Amino acid sequence: MLAFIVSGTCQMFLLTIGTNILLKKVLSKIEILIVGIILAIGGLLLLATIQYFALIYAIVVLVVVLRLQKVNWFMAFVAPITSLLIMIMGDYTIIWSTIMLHTEYQDFLMNTPFVYSALLSIIMLIYILIVAQFFSKLKSNYLVLAILIVTVIIVYAFIYVGSLYKFPTDILTIFVMLFTTLSILTGTVFIVITKIIKEQLCVRKQGFEIVRLVEYTREMENMYMEMSAFKHDYINILVSLQGYINKGDHKELKAYFQKTIVPLNKKFDKNIVTK
């Protein structure tokens, strides 16, 4: 009974903490404590009836909490599921260690629940910190969500089959090998998708920069054409002014100024305001 309470409570808090780390600490320490207690109470009650499938309840609660924290739907699902898979990976790491040490996993779990919980906490946090480096670059991609859901289904199928035979060492060994292979494949897909998304972002950025460059080039061409036209008009204006000055015709000079220079000045002012 003690092992059940200790290990179950530890798993619920680890699931909450792991999710929070993946999402760059969207929950405060008080919120982690409250959510952890809610998961522990409900999770332990469900563990007594539906066993390992009680973790699905924990995922649902975390999704609701994250949505209340304004986390988008994609991350609200992916973060808890990823944290769950990492926790299962940590558990399988302990199983593999017990196999290598020729120790019964169930005996280790039941007889030393505090040691088991401490090991699981250390291993899971190490895995979480590694995965967090890639997780922060992950964008909304429903292929990733689908892969995670399929992975969880497969893992729970392993667990269910193992529970029917009370987790003998031979079956656990096979499960560890299968889960390790599945984890490597899932991790590889994660890395590949992350790189593809990164490359897509680079392509979009380059496309945006090209569009801006084309717009800038057009503006420069228009400005050059306007300057060329102004240069031509400027020369004509100077020649005309010089002609009126040489003739000493102040009346025509004034009329020319009002007719030509004043509208040109207004045109410049209008262009400056528009730009």
C-alpha positions as a printed NumPy array, in Angstrom:
array([[  0.   ,   0.   ,   0.   ],
       [  2.84 ,   2.394,   0.891],
       [  4.632,   1.635,  -2.384],
       [  1.423,   2.272,  -4.293],
       [  0.891,   5.695,  -2.672],
       [  4.523,   6.829,  -2.848],
       [  5.206,   5.79 ,  -6.44 ],
       [  1.789,   6.963,  -7.677],
       [  2.1  ,  10.388,  -6.055],
       [  5.654,  10.75 ,  -7.36 ],
       [  4.572,   9.952, -10.914],
       [  1.749,  12.502, -10.84 ],
       [  4.038,  15.273,  -9.62 ],
       [  6.756,  14.29 , -12.106],
       [  4.216,  14.429, -14.922],
       [  3.217,  17.955, -13.871],
       [  6.792,  19.178, -13.386],
       [  7.951,  17.625, -16.661],
       [  5.133,  19.295, -18.583],
       [  5.957,  22.624, -16.955],
       [  9.641,  22.363, -17.913],
       [  8.794,  21.544, -21.535],
       [  6.564,  24.631, -21.704],
       [  9.206,  26.873, -20.113],
       [  7.525,  27.096, -16.707],
       [  4.038,  28.356, -17.539],
       [  2.929,  27.213, -14.073],
       [  4.089,  28.759, -10.804],
       [  5.312,  26.641,  -7.884],
       [  1.955,  27.023,  -6.118],
       [  0.097,  25.99 ,  -9.268],
       [  2.373,  22.951,  -9.665],
       [  1.628,  21.967,  -6.065],
       [ -2.143,  22.356,  -6.51 ],
       [ -2.229,  20.501,  -9.839],
       [  0.053,  17.78 ,  -8.45 ],
       [ -2.253,  17.247,  -5.458],
       [ -5.328,  17.092,  -7.724],
       [ -3.613,  14.565,  -9.977],
       [ -2.355,  12.534,  -7.015],
       [ -5.76 ,  12.278,  -5.322],
       [ -7.716,  11.451,  -8.472],
       [ -4.904,   9.415,  -9.97 ],
       [ -4.442,   7.189,  -6.906],
       [ -8.171,   6.471,  -6.755],
       [ -8.179,   5.52 , -10.419],
       [ -4.924,   3.554, -10.111],
       [ -6.704,   1.32 ,  -7.619],
       [ -9.384,   0.511, -10.202],
       [ -8.058,   0.947, -13.753],
       [ -4.36 ,   0.84 , -12.818],
       [ -1.921,   2.392, -15.306],
       [ -4.672,   3.855, -17.463],
       [ -5.268,   6.396, -14.687],
       [ -2.502,   8.422, -16.303],
       [ -4.962,   9.275, -19.079],
       [ -6.944,  11.154, -16.41 ],
       [ -3.764,  13.062, -15.578],
       [ -3.272,  14.013, -19.234],
       [ -6.844,  15.33 , -19.484],
       [ -6.468,  17.425, -16.305],
       [ -3.162,  18.873, -17.519],
       [ -4.665,  19.767, -20.902],
       [ -7.493,  21.65 , -19.152],
       [ -5.045,  23.459, -16.839],
       [ -2.777,  24.449, -19.721],
       [ -5.697,  25.772, -21.744],
       [ -6.67 ,  27.908, -18.761],
       [ -3.109,  29.241, -18.863],
       [ -3.699,  30.29 , -22.504],
       [ -1.41 ,  27.581, -23.916],
       [ -2.469,  26.731, -27.489],
       [ -4.287,  23.458, -28.143],
       [ -1.338,  21.804, -29.852],
       [  1.143,  22.372, -27.023],
       [ -1.543,  21.706, -24.395],
       [ -1.79 ,  18.151, -25.742],
       [  1.777,  17.522, -26.902],
       [  3.572,  18.651, -23.707],
       [  1.718,  16.328, -21.249],
       [  1.884,  13.382, -23.664],
       [  5.599,  13.939, -24.211],
       [  6.127,  14.199, -20.448],
       [  4.189,  10.95 , -19.974],
       [  6.309,   9.124, -22.552],
       [  9.497,  10.437, -20.948],
       [  8.296,   9.23 , -17.551],
       [  7.561,   5.795, -19.018],
       [ 11.025,   5.887, -20.599],
       [ 12.476,   6.578, -17.158],
       [ 10.501,   3.659, -15.729],
       [ 11.771,   1.361, -18.479],
       [ 15.308,   2.558, -17.758],
       [ 14.846,   1.355, -14.171],
       [ 13.375,  -1.926, -15.468],
       [ 16.418,  -2.422, -17.691],
       [ 18.715,  -1.707, -14.752],
       [ 16.948,  -4.309, -12.593],
       [ 17.249,  -6.859, -15.389],
       [ 20.963,  -6.172, -15.737],
       [ 21.371,  -6.499, -11.957],
       [ 19.303,  -9.715, -11.918],
       [ 16.749,  -8.118,  -9.621],
       [ 12.985,  -8.454,  -9.798],
       [ 11.491,  -5.108, -10.846],
       [  8.28 ,  -5.641,  -8.875],
       [ 10.239,  -6.511,  -5.721],
       [ 12.386,  -3.403,  -6.104],
       [  9.307,  -1.228,  -6.605],
       [  7.329,  -2.689,  -3.712],
       [ 10.164,  -2.987,  -1.191],
       [ 11.947,   0.302,  -1.834],
       [  9.338,   2.792,  -3.14 ],
       [ 11.295,   5.847,  -1.966],
       [ 14.465,   4.709,  -3.734],
       [ 12.443,   3.897,  -6.848],
       [ 10.775,   7.336,  -6.783],
       [ 14.106,   9.096,  -6.313],
       [ 15.688,   7.217,  -9.218],
       [ 12.692,   7.836, -11.447],
       [ 12.785,  11.548, -10.587],
       [ 16.48 ,  11.897, -11.426],
       [ 16.265,   9.886, -14.651],
       [ 13.121,  11.619, -15.869],
       [ 14.436,  15.123, -15.171],
       [ 17.605,  14.321, -17.131],
       [ 15.529,  13.095, -20.068],
       [ 13.193,  16.097, -19.805],
       [ 16.06 ,  18.603, -19.91 ],
       [ 17.462,  16.879, -23.024],
       [ 14.106,  16.77 , -24.83 ],
       [ 13.357,  20.39 , -23.834],
       [ 16.214,  21.54 , -26.082],
       [ 14.316,  20.251, -29.129],
       [ 10.805,  20.8  , -27.771],
       [ 11.222,  24.586, -27.651],
       [ 11.736,  24.586, -31.441],
       [  8.611,  22.539, -32.106],
       [  5.755,  24.29 , -33.866],
       [  2.152,  23.243, -34.427],
       [  2.31 ,  20.06 , -36.454],
       [ -0.484,  17.542, -36.131],
       [  1.694,  14.771, -37.541],
       [  3.748,  15.02 , -34.348],
       [  0.582,  14.844, -32.23 ],
       [ -0.633,  11.8  , -34.169],
       [  2.733,  10.04 , -33.724],
       [  2.682,  10.725, -29.975],
       [ -0.864,   9.39 , -29.6  ],
       [ -0.024,   6.225, -31.564],
       [  3.119,   5.79 , -29.438],
       [  1.1  ,   6.1  , -26.218],
       [ -1.407,   3.522, -27.493],
       [  1.385,   1.088, -28.355],
       [  3.097,   1.615, -25.   ],
       [ -0.135,   1.048, -23.093],
       [ -0.719,  -2.102, -25.13 ],
       [  2.699,  -3.289, -23.892],
       [  1.782,  -2.441, -20.317],
       [ -1.605,  -4.134, -20.532],
       [ -0.16 ,  -7.348, -21.97 ],
       [  2.574,  -7.319, -19.333],
       [  0.024,  -6.855, -16.529],
       [ -1.88 ,  -9.933, -17.687],
       [  1.228, -12.017, -16.994],
       [  2.23 ,  -9.986, -13.896],
       [  5.306,  -8.544, -15.602],
       [  7.686, -11.543, -15.714],
       [ 11.326, -10.78 , -16.451],
       [ 11.25 , -12.307, -19.94 ],
       [  8.315, -10.154, -21.044],
       [  9.805,  -7.047, -19.431],
       [ 13.055,  -7.65 , -21.336],
       [ 11.175,  -7.813, -24.621],
       [  9.153,  -4.729, -23.712],
       [ 12.284,  -2.765, -22.848],
       [ 13.813,  -3.635, -26.221],
       [ 10.608,  -2.742, -28.089],
       [ 10.117,   0.483, -26.16 ],
       [ 13.753,   1.483, -26.694],
       [ 13.359,   0.944, -30.433],
       [ 10.077,   2.838, -30.447],
       [ 11.625,   5.708, -28.455],
       [ 14.542,   5.975, -30.877],
       [ 12.193,   6.033, -33.864],
       [  9.93 ,   8.623, -32.233],
       [ 12.917,  10.769, -31.25 ],
       [ 14.306,  10.54 , -34.781],
       [ 10.968,  11.641, -36.224],
       [ 10.896,  14.535, -33.734],
       [ 14.36 ,  15.694, -34.79 ],
       [ 13.595,  15.342, -38.508],
       [ 10.309,  17.242, -38.199],
       [ 12.02 ,  19.955, -36.134],
       [ 14.683,  20.403, -38.829],
       [ 12.049,  20.474, -41.582],
       [ 10.076,  23.131, -39.705],
       [ 13.266,  25.137, -39.153],
       [ 14.13 ,  24.95 , -42.859],
       [ 10.58 ,  25.99 , -43.786],
       [ 10.888,  29.016, -41.511],
       [ 14.205,  29.923, -43.143],
       [ 12.658,  29.617, -46.614],
       [  9.718,  31.804, -45.569],
       [ 12.101,  34.368, -44.087],
       [ 14.188,  34.405, -47.258],
       [ 11.024,  34.779, -49.346],
       [  9.931,  37.713, -47.205],
       [ 13.362,  39.31 , -47.535],
       [ 13.283,  38.854, -51.323],
       [  9.86 ,  40.516, -51.506],
       [ 11.15 ,  43.431, -49.412],
       [ 14.239,  43.683, -51.619],
       [ 12.093,  43.786, -54.766],
       [  9.894,  46.495, -53.217],
       [ 12.97 ,  48.477, -52.182],
       [ 14.442,  48.144, -55.68 ],
       [ 11.206,  49.421, -57.212],
       [ 11.145,  52.369, -54.837],
       [ 14.733,  53.206, -55.72 ],
       [ 13.941,  52.979, -59.45 ],
       [ 10.931,  55.27 , -59.02 ],
       [ 13.046,  57.691, -57.012],
       [ 15.746,  57.65 , -59.703],
       [ 13.173,  58.334, -62.412],
       [ 11.705,  61.183, -60.38 ],
       [ 15.178,  62.638, -59.81 ],
       [ 15.961,  62.381, -63.524],
       [ 12.702,  64.139, -64.413],
       [ 13.378,  66.791, -61.785],
       [ 16.893,  67.336, -63.129],
       [ 15.504,  67.893, -66.602],
       [ 12.806,  70.271, -65.331],
       [ 15.322,  72.036, -63.11 ],
       [ 17.606,  72.796, -66.05 ],
       [ 14.679,  74.136, -68.097],
       [ 13.552,  76.308, -65.178],
       [ 17.043,  77.771, -64.723],
       [ 17.327,  78.536, -68.449],
       [ 13.909,  80.224, -68.424],
       [ 14.738,  82.236, -65.302],
       [ 18.034,  83.338, -66.803],
       [ 16.215,  84.475, -69.953],
       [ 13.717,  86.583, -68.015],
       [ 16.511,  88.047, -65.839],
       [ 18.627,  88.953, -68.866],
       [ 15.638,  90.694, -70.465],
       [ 14.894,  92.463, -67.191],
       [ 11.248,  91.508, -67.582],
       [ 10.211,  91.421, -63.918],
       [  6.528,  91.06 , -64.721],
       [  7.038,  87.94 , -66.833],
       [  9.571,  86.647, -64.269],
       [  7.02 ,  86.964, -61.474],
       [  4.277,  85.327, -63.572],
       [  6.629,  82.471, -64.492],
       [  7.557,  82.034, -60.846],
       [  3.898,  81.824, -59.769],
       [  3.033,  79.495, -62.616],
       [  6.023,  77.139, -62.454],
       [  7.997,  77.366, -59.22 ],
       [  5.111,  77.593, -56.709],
       [  3.195,  74.474, -58.03 ],
       [  6.485,  72.56 , -58.131],
       [  7.126,  73.394, -54.477],
       [  3.609,  72.225, -53.528],
       [  4.192,  68.992, -55.442],
       [  7.384,  68.305, -53.438],
       [  5.584,  69.007, -50.137],
       [  2.791,  66.603, -51.123],
       [  5.275,  63.835, -51.997],
       [  7.074,  64.26 , -48.674],
       [  3.799,  63.997, -46.711],
       [  2.734,  60.919, -48.723],
       [  6.001,  59.113, -48.058]])
